[in-house]
């Protein structure tokens, strides 16, 4: 009802998922490494065609 996206980050696990037309985004964590998870952040582009989420890997290789 008027909600298109839910952004949460408690788990630090980066993920993009759509369930019943609702977009769920977990950006991960851009801070100090925890639990051997990747260092990431997310961006959300709002376009006339809809929402376009992207997970960005910040690790230097």
PyMOL Python script that loads the backbone (N, CA, C, O; Angstrom):
from pymol import cmd

cmd.read_pdbstr("""\
ATOM      1  N   UNK A   1       0.830  -1.178   0.000  1.00  0.00           N
ATOM      2  CA  UNK A   1       0.000   0.000   0.000  1.00  0.00           C
ATOM      3  C   UNK A   1       0.873   1.240   0.000  1.00  0.00           C
ATOM      4  O   UNK A   1       1.068   1.882   1.032  1.00  0.00           O
ATOM      5  N   UNK A   2       1.397   1.568  -1.177  1.00  0.00           N
ATOM      6  CA  UNK A   2       2.252   2.739  -1.297  1.00  0.00           C
ATOM      7  C   UNK A   2       3.712   2.479  -1.001  1.00  0.00           C
ATOM      8  O   UNK A   2       4.518   3.409  -1.024  1.00  0.00           O
ATOM      9  N   UNK A   3       4.076   1.229  -0.722  1.00  0.00           N
ATOM     10  CA  UNK A   3       5.474   0.892  -0.441  1.00  0.00           C
ATOM     11  C   UNK A   3       6.038   0.123  -1.626  1.00  0.00           C
ATOM     12  O   UNK A   3       5.469  -0.881  -2.055  1.00  0.00           O
ATOM     13  N   UNK A   4       7.167   0.606  -2.155  1.00  0.00           N
ATOM     14  CA  UNK A   4       7.808  -0.054  -3.290  1.00  0.00           C
ATOM     15  C   UNK A   4       9.081  -0.793  -2.911  1.00  0.00           C
ATOM     16  O   UNK A   4       9.460  -1.769  -3.558  1.00  0.00           O
ATOM     17  N   UNK A   5       9.747  -0.314  -1.845  1.00  0.00           N
ATOM     18  CA  UNK A   5      11.034  -0.902  -1.475  1.00  0.00           C
ATOM     19  C   UNK A   5      11.206  -0.878   0.039  1.00  0.00           C
ATOM     20  O   UNK A   5      10.787   0.059   0.719  1.00  0.00           O
ATOM     21  N   UNK A   6      11.834  -1.934   0.545  1.00  0.00           N
ATOM     22  CA  UNK A   6      12.227  -2.001   1.951  1.00  0.00           C
ATOM     23  C   UNK A   6      13.740  -2.172   1.974  1.00  0.00           C
ATOM     24  O   UNK A   6      14.280  -3.087   1.352  1.00  0.00           O
ATOM     25  N   UNK A   7      14.422  -1.281   2.698  1.00  0.00           N
ATOM     26  CA  UNK A   7      15.872  -1.347   2.827  1.00  0.00           C
ATOM     27  C   UNK A   7      16.186  -1.711   4.272  1.00  0.00           C
ATOM     28  O   UNK A   7      15.739  -1.045   5.205  1.00  0.00           O
ATOM     29  N   UNK A   8      16.959  -2.774   4.440  1.00  0.00           N
ATOM     30  CA  UNK A   8      17.373  -3.189   5.779  1.00  0.00           C
ATOM     31  C   UNK A   8      18.831  -3.603   5.711  1.00  0.00           C
ATOM     32  O   UNK A   8      19.337  -3.919   4.634  1.00  0.00           O
ATOM     33  N   UNK A   9      19.509  -3.604   6.843  1.00  0.00           N
ATOM     34  CA  UNK A   9      20.919  -3.926   6.785  1.00  0.00           C
ATOM     35  C   UNK A   9      21.456  -4.655   7.994  1.00  0.00           C
ATOM     36  O   UNK A   9      22.671  -4.805   8.117  1.00  0.00           O
ATOM     37  N   UNK A  10      20.616  -5.109   8.879  1.00  0.00           N
ATOM     38  CA  UNK A  10      21.085  -5.685  10.135  1.00  0.00           C
ATOM     39  C   UNK A  10      22.011  -6.884   9.937  1.00  0.00           C
ATOM     40  O   UNK A  10      22.972  -7.044  10.691  1.00  0.00           O
ATOM     41  N   UNK A  11      21.748  -7.716   8.956  1.00  0.00           N
ATOM     42  CA  UNK A  11      22.535  -8.940   8.785  1.00  0.00           C
ATOM     43  C   UNK A  11      23.896  -8.710   8.136  1.00  0.00           C
ATOM     44  O   UNK A  11      24.751  -9.594   8.202  1.00  0.00           O
ATOM     45  N   UNK A  12      24.126  -7.565   7.517  1.00  0.00           N
ATOM     46  CA  UNK A  12      25.360  -7.243   6.796  1.00  0.00           C
ATOM     47  C   UNK A  12      25.545  -8.113   5.545  1.00  0.00           C
ATOM     48  O   UNK A  12      26.615  -8.084   4.938  1.00  0.00           O
ATOM     49  N   UNK A  13      24.536  -8.875   5.154  1.00  0.00           N
ATOM     50  CA  UNK A  13      24.613  -9.736   3.970  1.00  0.00           C
ATOM     51  C   UNK A  13      23.963  -9.005   2.794  1.00  0.00           C
ATOM     52  O   UNK A  13      22.753  -8.779   2.817  1.00  0.00           O
ATOM     53  N   UNK A  14      24.736  -8.625   1.762  1.00  0.00           N
ATOM     54  CA  UNK A  14      24.161  -7.908   0.639  1.00  0.00           C
ATOM     55  C   UNK A  14      23.179  -8.783  -0.141  1.00  0.00           C
ATOM     56  O   UNK A  14      23.475  -9.935  -0.456  1.00  0.00           O
ATOM     57  N   UNK A  15      22.013  -8.224  -0.448  1.00  0.00           N
ATOM     58  CA  UNK A  15      21.016  -9.017  -1.155  1.00  0.00           C
ATOM     59  C   UNK A  15      19.970  -8.104  -1.791  1.00  0.00           C
ATOM     60  O   UNK A  15      19.574  -7.089  -1.217  1.00  0.00           O
ATOM     61  N   UNK A  16      19.535  -8.488  -2.983  1.00  0.00           N
ATOM     62  CA  UNK A  16      18.423  -7.840  -3.673  1.00  0.00           C
ATOM     63  C   UNK A  16      17.419  -8.932  -3.985  1.00  0.00           C
ATOM     64  O   UNK A  16      17.763  -9.951  -4.584  1.00  0.00           O
ATOM     65  N   UNK A  17      16.180  -8.718  -3.577  1.00  0.00           N
ATOM     66  CA  UNK A  17      15.156  -9.732  -3.765  1.00  0.00           C
ATOM     67  C   UNK A  17      13.811  -9.037  -3.984  1.00  0.00           C
ATOM     68  O   UNK A  17      13.553  -7.986  -3.397  1.00  0.00           O
ATOM     69  N   UNK A  18      12.967  -9.612  -4.818  1.00  0.00           N
ATOM     70  CA  UNK A  18      11.617  -9.109  -5.015  1.00  0.00           C
ATOM     71  C   UNK A  18      10.628 -10.207  -4.642  1.00  0.00           C
ATOM     72  O   UNK A  18      10.716 -11.331  -5.135  1.00  0.00           O
ATOM     73  N   UNK A  19       9.689  -9.868  -3.767  1.00  0.00           N
ATOM     74  CA  UNK A  19       8.666 -10.810  -3.328  1.00  0.00           C
ATOM     75  C   UNK A  19       7.311 -10.128  -3.466  1.00  0.00           C
ATOM     76  O   UNK A  19       7.074  -9.071  -2.880  1.00  0.00           O
ATOM     77  N   UNK A  20       6.431 -10.737  -4.239  1.00  0.00           N
ATOM     78  CA  UNK A  20       5.080 -10.195  -4.460  1.00  0.00           C
ATOM     79  C   UNK A  20       5.107  -8.731  -4.895  1.00  0.00           C
ATOM     80  O   UNK A  20       4.278  -7.929  -4.464  1.00  0.00           O
ATOM     81  N   UNK A  21       6.068  -8.393  -5.754  1.00  0.00           N
ATOM     82  CA  UNK A  21       6.157  -7.040  -6.296  1.00  0.00           C
ATOM     83  C   UNK A  21       6.826  -6.026  -5.378  1.00  0.00           C
ATOM     84  O   UNK A  21       6.949  -4.858  -5.747  1.00  0.00           O
ATOM     85  N   UNK A  22       7.262  -6.444  -4.187  1.00  0.00           N
ATOM     86  CA  UNK A  22       7.927  -5.554  -3.245  1.00  0.00           C
ATOM     87  C   UNK A  22       9.434  -5.827  -3.284  1.00  0.00           C
ATOM     88  O   UNK A  22       9.866  -6.970  -3.131  1.00  0.00           O
ATOM     89  N   UNK A  23      10.220  -4.784  -3.487  1.00  0.00           N
ATOM     90  CA  UNK A  23      11.670  -4.892  -3.589  1.00  0.00           C
ATOM     91  C   UNK A  23      12.297  -4.824  -2.202  1.00  0.00           C
ATOM     92  O   UNK A  23      12.030  -3.899  -1.435  1.00  0.00           O
ATOM     93  N   UNK A  24      13.133  -5.810  -1.884  1.00  0.00           N
ATOM     94  CA  UNK A  24      13.887  -5.842  -0.629  1.00  0.00           C
ATOM     95  C   UNK A  24      15.356  -5.663  -0.963  1.00  0.00           C
ATOM     96  O   UNK A  24      15.892  -6.374  -1.812  1.00  0.00           O
ATOM     97  N   UNK A  25      16.015  -4.711  -0.296  1.00  0.00           N
ATOM     98  CA  UNK A  25      17.432  -4.446  -0.532  1.00  0.00           C
ATOM     99  C   UNK A  25      18.168  -4.428   0.807  1.00  0.00           C
ATOM    100  O   UNK A  25      17.793  -3.700   1.726  1.00  0.00           O
ATOM    101  N   UNK A  26      19.210  -5.232   0.897  1.00  0.00           N
ATOM    102  CA  UNK A  26      20.134  -5.163   2.013  1.00  0.00           C
ATOM    103  C   UNK A  26      21.467  -4.729   1.413  1.00  0.00           C
ATOM    104  O   UNK A  26      22.057  -5.486   0.641  1.00  0.00           O
ATOM    105  N   UNK A  27      21.963  -3.532   1.743  1.00  0.00           N
ATOM    106  CA  UNK A  27      23.181  -3.026   1.118  1.00  0.00           C
ATOM    107  C   UNK A  27      24.454  -3.702   1.591  1.00  0.00           C
ATOM    108  O   UNK A  27      25.522  -3.473   1.022  1.00  0.00           O
ATOM    109  N   UNK A  28      24.363  -4.527   2.616  1.00  0.00           N
ATOM    110  CA  UNK A  28      25.565  -5.137   3.172  1.00  0.00           C
ATOM    111  C   UNK A  28      26.190  -4.197   4.179  1.00  0.00           C
ATOM    112  O   UNK A  28      25.483  -3.535   4.939  1.00  0.00           O
ATOM    113  N   UNK A  29      27.504  -4.136   4.189  1.00  0.00           N
ATOM    114  CA  UNK A  29      28.211  -3.281   5.134  1.00  0.00           C
ATOM    115  C   UNK A  29      29.427  -2.659   4.462  1.00  0.00           C
ATOM    116  O   UNK A  29      30.241  -3.362   3.863  1.00  0.00           O
ATOM    117  N   UNK A  30      29.548  -1.335   4.565  1.00  0.00           N
ATOM    118  CA  UNK A  30      30.686  -0.624   3.976  1.00  0.00           C
ATOM    119  C   UNK A  30      31.758  -0.343   5.020  1.00  0.00           C
ATOM    120  O   UNK A  30      32.760   0.309   4.722  1.00  0.00           O
ATOM    121  N   UNK A  31      31.557  -0.824   6.226  1.00  0.00           N
ATOM    122  CA  UNK A  31      32.518  -0.594   7.294  1.00  0.00           C
ATOM    123  C   UNK A  31      33.558  -1.697   7.386  1.00  0.00           C
ATOM    124  O   UNK A  31      33.815  -2.419   6.422  1.00  0.00           O
ATOM    125  N   UNK A  32      34.144  -1.808   8.553  1.00  0.00           N
ATOM    126  CA  UNK A  32      35.155  -2.822   8.804  1.00  0.00           C
ATOM    127  C   UNK A  32      34.588  -4.213   8.537  1.00  0.00           C
ATOM    128  O   UNK A  32      33.426  -4.476   8.846  1.00  0.00           O
ATOM    129  N   UNK A  33      35.386  -5.094   7.975  1.00  0.00           N
ATOM    130  CA  UNK A  33      34.944  -6.454   7.643  1.00  0.00           C
ATOM    131  C   UNK A  33      34.456  -7.167   8.894  1.00  0.00           C
ATOM    132  O   UNK A  33      35.065  -7.099   9.962  1.00  0.00           O
ATOM    133  N   UNK A  34      33.315  -7.866   8.716  1.00  0.00           N
ATOM    134  CA  UNK A  34      32.744  -8.663   9.801  1.00  0.00           C
ATOM    135  C   UNK A  34      32.333 -10.020   9.244  1.00  0.00           C
ATOM    136  O   UNK A  34      31.776 -10.107   8.150  1.00  0.00           O
ATOM    137  N   UNK A  35      32.605 -11.060   9.988  1.00  0.00           N
ATOM    138  CA  UNK A  35      32.119 -12.400   9.669  1.00  0.00           C
ATOM    139  C   UNK A  35      32.525 -12.887   8.280  1.00  0.00           C
ATOM    140  O   UNK A  35      31.818 -13.715   7.706  1.00  0.00           O
ATOM    141  N   UNK A  36      33.623 -12.410   7.723  1.00  0.00           N
ATOM    142  CA  UNK A  36      34.098 -12.800   6.391  1.00  0.00           C
ATOM    143  C   UNK A  36      33.109 -12.440   5.275  1.00  0.00           C
ATOM    144  O   UNK A  36      33.140 -13.046   4.204  1.00  0.00           O
ATOM    145  N   UNK A  37      32.243 -11.469   5.516  1.00  0.00           N
ATOM    146  CA  UNK A  37      31.296 -11.002   4.500  1.00  0.00           C
ATOM    147  C   UNK A  37      31.968  -9.951   3.624  1.00  0.00           C
ATOM    148  O   UNK A  37      32.916  -9.302   4.065  1.00  0.00           O
ATOM    149  N   UNK A  38      31.495  -9.770   2.392  1.00  0.00           N
ATOM    150  CA  UNK A  38      32.087  -8.748   1.522  1.00  0.00           C
ATOM    151  C   UNK A  38      31.792  -7.343   2.031  1.00  0.00           C
ATOM    152  O   UNK A  38      30.832  -7.120   2.769  1.00  0.00           O
ATOM    153  N   UNK A  39      32.633  -6.405   1.625  1.00  0.00           N
ATOM    154  CA  UNK A  39      32.432  -4.995   1.965  1.00  0.00           C
ATOM    155  C   UNK A  39      31.674  -4.372   0.793  1.00  0.00           C
ATOM    156  O   UNK A  39      32.202  -4.265  -0.314  1.00  0.00           O
ATOM    157  N   UNK A  40      30.441  -3.967   1.049  1.00  0.00           N
ATOM    158  CA  UNK A  40      29.565  -3.504  -0.031  1.00  0.00           C
ATOM    159  C   UNK A  40      28.703  -2.330   0.407  1.00  0.00           C
ATOM    160  O   UNK A  40      28.593  -2.011   1.591  1.00  0.00           O
ATOM    161  N   UNK A  41      28.100  -1.704  -0.588  1.00  0.00           N
ATOM    162  CA  UNK A  41      27.028  -0.736  -0.372  1.00  0.00           C
ATOM    163  C   UNK A  41      26.076  -0.878  -1.547  1.00  0.00           C
ATOM    164  O   UNK A  41      26.384  -1.552  -2.529  1.00  0.00           O
ATOM    165  N   UNK A  42      24.927  -0.245  -1.443  1.00  0.00           N
ATOM    166  CA  UNK A  42      23.939  -0.338  -2.517  1.00  0.00           C
ATOM    167  C   UNK A  42      23.520   1.051  -2.968  1.00  0.00           C
ATOM    168  O   UNK A  42      23.504   1.999  -2.184  1.00  0.00           O
ATOM    169  N   UNK A  43      23.185   1.150  -4.233  1.00  0.00           N
ATOM    170  CA  UNK A  43      22.560   2.361  -4.746  1.00  0.00           C
ATOM    171  C   UNK A  43      21.216   1.955  -5.345  1.00  0.00           C
ATOM    172  O   UNK A  43      21.022   0.815  -5.766  1.00  0.00           O
ATOM    173  N   UNK A  44      20.302   2.906  -5.372  1.00  0.00           N
ATOM    174  CA  UNK A  44      18.972   2.650  -5.895  1.00  0.00           C
ATOM    175  C   UNK A  44      18.623   3.772  -6.864  1.00  0.00           C
ATOM    176  O   UNK A  44      18.368   4.906  -6.459  1.00  0.00           O
ATOM    177  N   UNK A  45      18.615   3.436  -8.141  1.00  0.00           N
ATOM    178  CA  UNK A  45      18.286   4.417  -9.170  1.00  0.00           C
ATOM    179  C   UNK A  45      16.774   4.400  -9.386  1.00  0.00           C
ATOM    180  O   UNK A  45      16.171   3.347  -9.594  1.00  0.00           O
ATOM    181  N   UNK A  46      16.183   5.580  -9.333  1.00  0.00           N
ATOM    182  CA  UNK A  46      14.746   5.717  -9.573  1.00  0.00           C
ATOM    183  C   UNK A  46      14.579   6.220 -11.001  1.00  0.00           C
ATOM    184  O   UNK A  46      15.015   7.324 -11.328  1.00  0.00           O
ATOM    185  N   UNK A  47      13.947   5.411 -11.851  1.00  0.00           N
ATOM    186  CA  UNK A  47      13.790   5.745 -13.258  1.00  0.00           C
ATOM    187  C   UNK A  47      12.307   5.709 -13.622  1.00  0.00           C
ATOM    188  O   UNK A  47      11.499   5.197 -12.847  1.00  0.00           O
ATOM    189  N   UNK A  48      11.938   6.238 -14.774  1.00  0.00           N
ATOM    190  CA  UNK A  48      10.548   6.137 -15.217  1.00  0.00           C
ATOM    191  C   UNK A  48      10.093   4.689 -15.390  1.00  0.00           C
ATOM    192  O   UNK A  48       8.900   4.393 -15.331  1.00  0.00           O
ATOM    193  N   UNK A  49      11.069   3.779 -15.607  1.00  0.00           N
ATOM    194  CA  UNK A  49      10.742   2.362 -15.784  1.00  0.00           C
ATOM    195  C   UNK A  49      10.697   1.585 -14.468  1.00  0.00           C
ATOM    196  O   UNK A  49      10.329   0.410 -14.462  1.00  0.00           O
ATOM    197  N   UNK A  50      11.062   2.217 -13.366  1.00  0.00           N
ATOM    198  CA  UNK A  50      11.025   1.550 -12.068  1.00  0.00           C
ATOM    199  C   UNK A  50      12.304   1.740 -11.285  1.00  0.00           C
ATOM    200  O   UNK A  50      13.146   2.567 -11.636  1.00  0.00           O
ATOM    201  N   UNK A  51      12.442   0.971 -10.224  1.00  0.00           N
ATOM    202  CA  UNK A  51      13.601   1.040  -9.342  1.00  0.00           C
ATOM    203  C   UNK A  51      14.679   0.085  -9.830  1.00  0.00           C
ATOM    204  O   UNK A  51      14.390  -1.053 -10.203  1.00  0.00           O
ATOM    205  N   UNK A  52      15.926   0.554  -9.827  1.00  0.00           N
ATOM    206  CA  UNK A  52      17.040  -0.270 -10.280  1.00  0.00           C
ATOM    207  C   UNK A  52      18.106  -0.315  -9.190  1.00  0.00           C
ATOM    208  O   UNK A  52      18.948   0.579  -9.107  1.00  0.00           O
ATOM    209  N   UNK A  53      18.073  -1.355  -8.353  1.00  0.00           N
ATOM    210  CA  UNK A  53      19.078  -1.470  -7.291  1.00  0.00           C
ATOM    211  C   UNK A  53      20.363  -2.104  -7.802  1.00  0.00           C
ATOM    212  O   UNK A  53      20.341  -2.964  -8.682  1.00  0.00           O
ATOM    213  N   UNK A  54      21.488  -1.663  -7.232  1.00  0.00           N
ATOM    214  CA  UNK A  54      22.790  -2.225  -7.585  1.00  0.00           C
ATOM    215  C   UNK A  54      23.592  -2.392  -6.295  1.00  0.00           C
ATOM    216  O   UNK A  54      23.657  -1.478  -5.473  1.00  0.00           O
ATOM    217  N   UNK A  55      24.200  -3.566  -6.128  1.00  0.00           N
ATOM    218  CA  UNK A  55      25.136  -3.797  -5.021  1.00  0.00           C
ATOM    219  C   UNK A  55      26.533  -3.496  -5.551  1.00  0.00           C
ATOM    220  O   UNK A  55      26.930  -4.024  -6.590  1.00  0.00           O
ATOM    221  N   UNK A  56      27.283  -2.650  -4.843  1.00  0.00           N
ATOM    222  CA  UNK A  56      28.640  -2.265  -5.240  1.00  0.00           C
ATOM    223  C   UNK A  56      29.640  -2.929  -4.295  1.00  0.00           C
ATOM    224  O   UNK A  56      29.576  -2.744  -3.079  1.00  0.00           O
ATOM    225  N   UNK A  57      30.558  -3.698  -4.861  1.00  0.00           N
ATOM    226  CA  UNK A  57      31.617  -4.347  -4.099  1.00  0.00           C
ATOM    227  C   UNK A  57      32.745  -3.328  -3.895  1.00  0.00           C
ATOM    228  O   UNK A  57      33.280  -2.803  -4.872  1.00  0.00           O
ATOM    229  N   UNK A  58      33.107  -3.046  -2.659  1.00  0.00           N
ATOM    230  CA  UNK A  58      34.119  -2.027  -2.362  1.00  0.00           C
ATOM    231  C   UNK A  58      35.495  -2.603  -2.060  1.00  0.00           C
ATOM    232  O   UNK A  58      36.413  -1.865  -1.704  1.00  0.00           O
ATOM    233  N   UNK A  59      35.640  -3.898  -2.199  1.00  0.00           N
ATOM    234  CA  UNK A  59      36.922  -4.518  -1.847  1.00  0.00           C
ATOM    235  C   UNK A  59      37.999  -4.165  -2.873  1.00  0.00           C
ATOM    236  O   UNK A  59      37.759  -4.182  -4.080  1.00  0.00           O
ATOM    237  N   UNK A  60      39.174  -3.851  -2.370  1.00  0.00           N
ATOM    238  CA  UNK A  60      40.324  -3.571  -3.213  1.00  0.00           C
ATOM    239  C   UNK A  60      41.048  -4.889  -3.432  1.00  0.00           C
ATOM    240  O   UNK A  60      41.399  -5.585  -2.480  1.00  0.00           O
ATOM    241  N   UNK A  61      41.263  -5.218  -4.687  1.00  0.00           N
ATOM    242  CA  UNK A  61      41.893  -6.498  -4.993  1.00  0.00           C
ATOM    243  C   UNK A  61      43.297  -6.285  -5.483  1.00  0.00           C
ATOM    244  O   UNK A  61      43.995  -7.251  -5.794  1.00  0.00           O
TER     245      UNK A  61
END
""", "prot")
cmd.dss("prot")
cmd.show_as("cartoon", "prot")
cmd.util.cbc("prot")
cmd.orient("prot")
